[in-house]
């Protein structure tokens, strides 16, 4: 799945526009990236944990010449899948279904009818001017 496909799926799933879904996804990725760069881990319970790990310095070889090389240590991003994600991927658990939309689930309670103000009337829309007849050719 590409990022554009993920944005479309997120927009449809959350019932928001694609633009808002793209902003949410970009903000989430920026937050995860910033946290990992600062050495913090980001744990999403059930999904997994994003963290940075230090790969130790090691000796290597140049495959063309066979000469020994010193490979320096480097800090890399790591992802550890959570138990729920592992179970879904392995087929031991069904794929979670989309939760019902919050707007539909939480309807405001009916309030007793109070004295209502009459709604303000909108001005009548202007009628469109009649179209001019096309000139006839002789």
C-alpha positions as CSV (number, residue, x, y, z in Angstrom):
1,X,0.0,0.0,0.0
2,X,1.4,3.4,-1.0
3,X,1.0,6.5,1.0
4,X,-1.7,7.9,-1.3
5,X,-3.7,4.7,-0.9
6,X,-3.2,4.8,2.8
7,X,-4.5,8.4,2.9
8,X,-7.6,7.3,0.9
9,X,-8.3,4.4,3.2
10,X,-7.8,6.6,6.3
11,X,-10.2,9.2,4.9
12,X,-12.9,6.7,4.1
13,X,-12.5,4.9,7.4
14,X,-12.5,8.0,9.6
15,X,-15.1,9.8,7.4
16,X,-12.9,12.8,6.8
17,X,-11.5,14.5,3.7
18,X,-8.4,13.2,2.0
19,X,-6.7,16.5,2.8
20,X,-7.4,16.1,6.5
21,X,-6.3,12.5,6.4
22,X,-3.0,13.5,4.7
23,X,-2.4,16.1,7.4
24,X,-3.1,13.6,10.1
25,X,-0.8,11.0,8.6
26,X,2.0,13.5,8.0
27,X,1.7,14.8,11.6
28,X,1.8,11.2,13.0
29,X,4.9,10.3,10.9
30,X,6.6,13.6,11.9
31,X,5.9,12.9,15.6
32,X,7.2,9.3,15.4
33,X,10.3,10.4,13.5
34,X,11.1,13.2,15.9
35,X,10.6,11.0,19.0
36,X,12.8,8.3,17.6
37,X,15.5,10.8,16.6
38,X,15.5,12.1,20.2
39,X,16.1,8.6,21.5
40,X,12.5,8.0,22.8
41,X,10.4,5.0,21.9
42,X,6.8,5.2,20.6
43,X,4.6,2.4,21.8
44,X,1.2,1.7,20.3
45,X,-0.3,-1.0,22.4
46,X,-1.3,-4.0,20.4
47,X,0.3,-2.6,17.2
48,X,4.0,-2.3,18.0
49,X,6.9,-0.1,19.2
50,X,9.1,2.2,17.2
51,X,12.5,2.9,18.7
52,X,16.1,3.6,17.8
53,X,18.9,1.1,18.3
54,X,22.6,1.4,18.1
55,X,24.4,-1.0,15.7
56,X,27.9,-1.6,17.1
57,X,31.1,-0.9,15.1
58,X,32.4,-4.0,13.4
59,X,35.0,-5.3,11.0
60,X,34.1,-5.9,7.4
61,X,35.7,-6.7,4.1
62,X,35.7,-5.0,0.7
63,X,34.3,-7.6,-1.6
64,X,36.3,-6.4,-4.6
65,X,39.8,-6.3,-3.0
66,X,39.3,-8.4,0.2
67,X,40.8,-5.6,2.3
68,X,39.6,-5.3,5.9
69,X,37.4,-2.3,6.7
70,X,36.3,-0.7,9.9
71,X,32.5,-0.2,9.8
72,X,31.5,2.6,12.3
73,X,28.6,2.3,14.7
74,X,25.3,3.8,13.6
75,X,21.9,4.5,15.2
76,X,19.0,3.0,13.2
77,X,15.2,3.0,13.6
78,X,13.7,-0.3,14.7
79,X,10.1,-1.6,14.8
80,X,8.9,-4.4,17.0
81,X,5.4,-5.8,16.2
82,X,2.9,-6.1,19.1
83,X,1.1,-9.3,20.0
84,X,-2.2,-8.3,18.4
85,X,-0.5,-7.4,15.1
86,X,1.5,-10.7,15.1
87,X,-1.7,-12.7,15.7
88,X,-3.6,-11.0,12.9
89,X,-0.7,-11.5,10.4
90,X,-0.3,-15.1,11.4
91,X,-4.0,-15.7,10.9
92,X,-4.7,-16.7,14.5
93,X,-7.0,-13.6,15.0
94,X,-9.5,-12.1,12.6
95,X,-8.7,-8.7,11.1
96,X,-10.4,-6.0,13.3
97,X,-13.5,-4.5,11.9
98,X,-14.1,-0.8,11.5
99,X,-15.7,0.7,14.6
100,X,-19.0,2.5,14.1
101,X,-18.6,6.2,13.5
102,X,-18.7,8.2,16.7
103,X,-21.1,10.8,15.3
104,X,-23.7,8.2,14.7
105,X,-23.1,6.4,18.0
106,X,-23.3,9.4,20.2
107,X,-26.5,11.3,19.5
108,X,-27.3,14.1,21.8
109,X,-30.1,13.4,24.3
110,X,-33.5,14.8,23.4
111,X,-34.0,18.0,25.4
112,X,-37.5,19.1,26.5
113,X,-39.0,21.5,24.0
114,X,-38.4,25.1,25.1
115,X,-39.8,28.2,23.7
116,X,-38.2,28.4,20.3
117,X,-37.5,31.5,18.4
118,X,-38.8,31.7,14.9
119,X,-36.1,31.0,12.3
120,X,-34.8,34.0,10.5
121,X,-36.2,34.1,6.9
122,X,-33.7,34.1,4.1
123,X,-34.2,36.6,1.3
124,X,-35.8,35.1,-1.8
125,X,-33.3,34.1,-4.4
126,X,-33.3,36.2,-7.6
127,X,-34.6,34.6,-10.7
128,X,-32.2,34.1,-13.5
129,X,-32.6,36.3,-16.5
130,X,-34.2,34.5,-19.5
131,X,-31.7,33.2,-22.1
132,X,-31.5,35.2,-25.3
133,X,-32.6,33.4,-28.4
134,X,-29.9,32.6,-30.9
135,X,-29.9,34.8,-34.0
136,X,-31.3,32.9,-37.0
137,X,-29.1,32.8,-40.2
138,X,-30.7,33.8,-43.4
